Amino acid sequence: MSTLATCINKLVADGYTGNFKVDEKGLLAEGDKHYKPDQVHIKNFFRFEGASDPGDSSILYAIELNDGTKGTLTDAYGTYDDELIGKFIKQVEDMEKKTPNENH
């Protein structure tokens, strides 16, 4: 997928409608519910490079939770990444990477 916005729109169309964040307690879903790494399944992820500025690089995670909730989590990639997100993602054991030819 060519841009972050295009990829987010495709994931939303595929049912990934939640917008997740990470804080000290874990993955935060809408409604202030927290999830631990063992409750999180990363179904796919996408890296985007800034065209002229490496600081514009980002990574988008397509996430499904144990309770069926689906959504996305976005982080900067490289120098400006969020330390809490990086630490949390490293603890998630169920992570897939699908190629463009595979279904979401």
HELIX and SHEET records of a PDB file:
HELIX    1   1 LEU A    4  ALA A   13  1                                  10    
HELIX    2   2 PRO A   37  GLN A   39  5                                   3    
HELIX    3   3 PRO A   54  ASP A   56  5                                   3    
HELIX    4   4 GLU A   83  GLN A   91  1                                   9    
SHEET    1   A 5 GLY A  18  ASN A  19  0                                        
SHEET    2   A 5 LYS A  70  ALA A  76  1                                        
SHEET    3   A 5 SER A  58  LEU A  65 -1                                        
SHEET    4   A 5 VAL A  40  PHE A  48 -1                                        
SHEET    5   A 5 ASP A  94  MET A  95  1                                        
SHEET    1   B 3 LYS A  21  ASP A  23  0                                        
SHEET    2   B 3 GLY A  26  ALA A  29 -1                                        
SHEET    3   B 3 LYS A  33  TYR A  35 -1                                        
END                                                                             
